[in-house]
């Protein structure tokens, strides 16, 4: 009889056991590939550090501002003195305190309105705006433009003078004073208390300046 036990033994030996089949297969990465992968990661880290080091001095040299927003340094008195020759009168430079911050001061030629005027813009203590306009050649059309056609709603005493109050009813208001040969218009969205403070300073400046003298022939027709 032939021995048939050997093939059976070989078949059993070639069949993997359940324990061996359940073990996960671990991929084997060649040493060169692993070295290249590590080099790529290290290169990225080095590039990131170089970028941070490059921008850090720029950030340190440009610290964040301590104040809120940009505040231009406008010397209203100096600009008014320079504009005196072309204006023909001494423009007002109201001293309303440090809390009223001027953000522009200029002499505006007679272009769109047809009337040349001295203009100063103020940011009020409550972060509102009041624009000052002064001219020696005011006329009714110019006045309507400056007050945005707002009707006269009353008067307001400031600096010992009665100012004409114009109110649009939409937050915008104007105070108008014709005094010592010139007309001053204050217009903006500030409250009346802040208007009064600036208006009083305007009156004081007007009274400290020479009165404006305009010949009858030079006066514009209404």
VEXTOR-840408 format. One record per residue (C-alpha): residue number from 0; x, y, z negated. Coordinates in Angstrom, 2 decimals, padded with zeros to 5 digits. Each point is the difference from the previous one (the first is absolute). Layout:
BEGIN
{NUM; {X; Y; Z}}
...
//
This chain:
BEGIN
{0; {000.00; 000.00; 000.00}}
{1; {001.16; 003.56; 000.82}}
{2; {000.65; 002.45; -002.76}}
{3; {-002.50; 002.89; 000.43}}
{4; {000.74; 001.74; -003.29}}
{5; {002.79; 002.18; 001.40}}
{6; {-002.12; 002.04; 002.46}}
{7; {-002.53; 000.62; -002.70}}
{8; {002.72; 001.28; -002.29}}
{9; {001.35; 002.31; 002.70}}
{10; {-003.49; 001.42; 000.69}}
{11; {-000.48; 000.71; -003.66}}
{12; {003.36; 001.69; -000.20}}
{13; {-000.74; 002.29; 002.96}}
{14; {-003.33; 001.20; -001.41}}
{15; {000.51; 003.05; -002.27}}
{16; {-001.36; -000.20; -003.46}}
{17; {-002.87; 002.34; -000.98}}
{18; {002.30; 001.85; -002.42}}
{19; {002.52; 000.72; 002.74}}
{20; {-002.67; 001.22; 002.48}}
{21; {-001.41; 002.52; -002.46}}
{22; {003.30; 001.85; -000.54}}
{23; {000.22; 003.36; 001.94}}
{24; {002.60; 000.40; 002.66}}
{25; {002.54; 002.68; -000.87}}
{26; {001.22; 001.98; 003.01}}
{27; {003.70; 000.25; 000.24}}
{28; {001.29; 003.47; 001.13}}
{29; {003.43; 000.02; 001.49}}
{30; {002.57; 001.96; -001.96}}
{31; {000.55; 002.46; 002.85}}
{32; {-003.74; 000.81; 000.29}}
{33; {-000.30; 000.49; -003.75}}
{34; {002.99; 002.33; 000.07}}
{35; {-001.55; 002.06; 002.80}}
{36; {-003.34; 000.28; -001.88}}
{37; {001.74; 001.19; -003.16}}
{38; {002.03; 002.49; 002.01}}
{39; {-003.20; 001.47; 001.52}}
{40; {-001.61; 000.52; -003.41}}
{41; {003.14; 001.57; -001.41}}
{42; {000.24; 002.26; 003.04}}
{43; {-003.56; 001.24; -000.50}}
{44; {000.68; 000.77; -003.65}}
{45; {003.18; 001.88; 000.87}}
{46; {-001.83; 002.02; 002.71}}
{47; {-002.72; 000.94; -002.47}}
{48; {002.54; 001.15; -002.59}}
{49; {001.83; 002.06; 002.63}}
{50; {-003.27; 001.70; 001.03}}
{51; {-000.87; 000.86; -003.60}}
{52; {003.49; 001.34; -000.58}}
{53; {-000.28; 002.17; 003.12}}
{54; {-003.32; 001.61; -000.95}}
{55; {000.61; 000.36; -003.75}}
{56; {002.24; 003.10; 000.28}}
{57; {-002.61; 001.70; 002.21}}
{58; {-002.72; -000.61; -002.58}}
{59; {002.21; 001.24; -002.82}}
{60; {000.93; 003.15; 001.88}}
{61; {-003.68; 000.83; 000.67}}
{62; {-001.79; -000.22; -003.35}}
{63; {-003.75; 000.48; -000.12}}
{64; {-001.03; 003.64; -000.59}}
{65; {-000.88; 000.99; -003.54}}
{66; {-002.60; 002.53; 001.12}}
{67; {-003.31; -000.64; 001.72}}
{68; {000.47; 000.69; 003.69}}
{69; {002.08; 002.58; 001.82}}
{70; {-000.01; 003.51; -001.43}}
{71; {001.54; 002.61; 002.29}}
{72; {001.96; 002.78; -001.66}}
{73; {-001.76; 003.12; 001.32}}
{74; {001.14; 003.41; -001.23}}
{75; {-003.12; 002.06; 000.72}}
{76; {001.59; 003.29; -001.12}}
{77; {002.99; -000.45; 002.30}}
{78; {-002.15; -000.91; 003.01}}
{79; {-002.34; 002.94; -000.74}}
{80; {002.97; 002.35; -000.10}}
{81; {001.18; -001.27; 003.38}}
{82; {-003.49; 000.41; 001.48}}
{83; {-000.40; 003.56; -001.26}}
{84; {001.53; 001.59; 003.09}}
{85; {-002.19; -001.75; 002.55}}
{86; {-003.13; 000.14; -002.19}}
{87; {000.10; 003.76; -000.50}}
{88; {-000.85; -000.46; -003.70}}
{89; {001.39; -001.89; -002.97}}
{90; {-001.67; -003.44; -000.07}}
{91; {-001.21; -001.23; -003.36}}
{92; {002.06; -002.53; -001.91}}
{93; {-002.29; -000.97; -002.89}}
{94; {001.67; -001.41; -003.09}}
{95; {-002.62; -002.50; -001.12}}
{96; {002.39; -002.17; -002.01}}
{97; {001.95; -003.14; 000.77}}
{98; {-003.15; -002.11; 000.13}}
{99; {-001.04; 001.66; 003.29}}
{100; {002.47; -001.48; 002.49}}
{101; {000.40; 001.74; 003.38}}
{102; {000.40; -002.41; 002.91}}
{103; {000.37; 002.62; 002.75}}
{104; {000.47; 003.76; 000.40}}
{105; {000.08; 001.67; 003.42}}
{106; {-000.95; 002.96; 002.13}}
{107; {-002.48; -001.20; 002.62}}
{108; {-000.12; 001.92; 003.27}}
{109; {-003.33; 001.06; 001.52}}
{110; {-000.75; -003.07; 002.09}}
{111; {-003.18; -002.01; -000.50}}
{112; {-001.67; 002.43; -002.40}}
{113; {001.20; 003.14; 001.76}}
{114; {001.22; 001.40; -003.33}}
{115; {003.55; -000.33; -001.33}}
{116; {000.06; -000.94; -003.67}}
{117; {002.12; -001.08; -002.97}}
{118; {-000.75; -003.60; -001.01}}
{119; {000.93; -002.00; -003.11}}
{120; {-001.27; -003.44; -001.01}}
{121; {-000.24; -001.10; -003.62}}
{122; {-000.50; -003.38; -001.63}}
{123; {-001.90; 000.65; -003.22}}
{124; {000.59; -001.58; -003.44}}
{125; {-002.84; -002.44; 000.74}}
{126; {001.58; -001.01; 003.32}}
{127; {-002.48; 002.00; 002.09}}
{128; {000.82; 002.59; 002.66}}
{129; {-000.43; 003.76; 000.34}}
{130; {001.18; 001.85; 003.07}}
{131; {000.80; 003.72; -000.24}}
{132; {-000.35; 002.26; 003.05}}
{133; {000.73; 003.74; -000.01}}
{134; {-000.25; 002.54; 002.79}}
{135; {-000.35; 003.74; 000.47}}
{136; {-002.07; -000.44; 003.18}}
{137; {-002.98; -002.03; -001.14}}
{138; {-003.21; 000.10; 002.02}}
{139; {-003.38; -001.73; -000.40}}
{140; {000.80; -002.71; 002.56}}
{141; {003.30; -000.83; -001.69}}
{142; {-001.70; -000.07; -003.40}}
{143; {-002.64; -002.47; 001.24}}
{144; {002.79; -002.24; 001.29}}
{145; {001.89; 000.10; -003.29}}
{146; {-003.08; -000.80; -002.11}}
{147; {-001.24; -002.68; 002.48}}
{148; {-003.27; 001.90; 000.49}}
{149; {-000.94; -000.61; -003.63}}
{150; {-002.63; 002.41; -001.35}}
{151; {000.66; 002.41; -002.83}}
{152; {-001.29; -001.64; -003.17}}
{153; {001.02; 002.63; -002.55}}
{154; {003.04; 001.65; -001.51}}
{155; {002.75; -001.15; -002.33}}
{156; {002.07; 002.25; -002.26}}
{157; {003.70; -000.79; -000.01}}
{158; {002.88; 002.26; -000.94}}
{159; {-002.43; 002.80; -000.77}}
{160; {-001.38; 000.06; 003.55}}
{161; {-003.24; -001.30; 001.49}}
{162; {000.68; -002.63; 002.63}}
{163; {-002.64; -000.97; 002.53}}
{164; {-000.83; -003.71; -000.31}}
{165; {-000.81; -002.10; 003.07}}
{166; {-001.11; -003.61; -000.53}}
{167; {-000.60; -002.65; 002.68}}
{168; {-001.77; -002.30; -002.46}}
{169; {002.35; -002.85; 001.02}}
{170; {002.84; 000.59; -002.44}}
{171; {001.70; 002.68; 002.12}}
{172; {-000.25; 003.55; -001.28}}
{173; {001.63; 003.37; 000.58}}
{174; {000.64; 003.16; -002.00}}
{175; {000.53; 003.27; 001.89}}
{176; {001.44; 003.28; -001.24}}
{177; {000.59; 003.21; 001.97}}
{178; {002.33; 002.10; -002.14}}
{179; {002.77; 002.57; 000.48}}
{180; {-000.15; -000.10; 003.78}}
{181; {000.06; -003.76; 000.62}}
{182; {-002.40; -002.92; -000.15}}
{183; {000.84; -003.21; -001.86}}
{184; {-001.88; -003.25; 000.50}}
{185; {000.42; -002.98; -002.30}}
{186; {-001.52; -003.19; 001.44}}
{187; {000.09; -003.65; -001.03}}
{188; {-001.59; -002.86; -001.92}}
{189; {001.22; 000.90; -003.51}}
{190; {-002.39; 000.88; -002.79}}
{191; {-000.89; 003.61; -000.82}}
{192; {002.15; 000.04; -003.13}}
{193; {003.10; -000.70; 002.07}}
{194; {-001.12; 002.54; 002.59}}
{195; {-000.28; 002.59; -002.77}}
{196; {003.54; -000.63; -001.25}}
{197; {001.51; 000.43; 003.47}}
{198; {-002.26; 002.97; 000.79}}
{199; {001.13; 001.82; -003.16}}
{200; {003.63; -000.53; 001.00}}
{201; {-000.81; 001.37; 003.48}}
{202; {-001.49; 003.18; -001.46}}
{203; {003.08; 000.50; -002.16}}
{204; {002.26; -000.40; 003.03}}
{205; {-002.14; 002.40; 002.06}}
{206; {000.20; 002.65; -002.70}}
{207; {003.78; -000.37; -000.27}}
{208; {000.46; 000.49; 003.75}}
{209; {-000.41; 003.29; 001.89}}
{210; {-003.50; 000.53; 001.33}}
{211; {-000.44; -000.75; 003.69}}
{212; {-000.59; 003.07; 002.14}}
{213; {-001.75; -000.58; 003.32}}
{214; {-000.67; 002.86; 002.39}}
{215; {-003.59; 000.30; 001.28}}
{216; {001.14; -000.52; 003.60}}
{217; {001.60; -003.33; -000.94}}
{218; {-003.08; -001.36; -001.75}}
{219; {-001.66; -002.78; 001.98}}
{220; {-003.59; 000.42; 001.07}}
{221; {-002.53; -002.27; -001.75}}
//
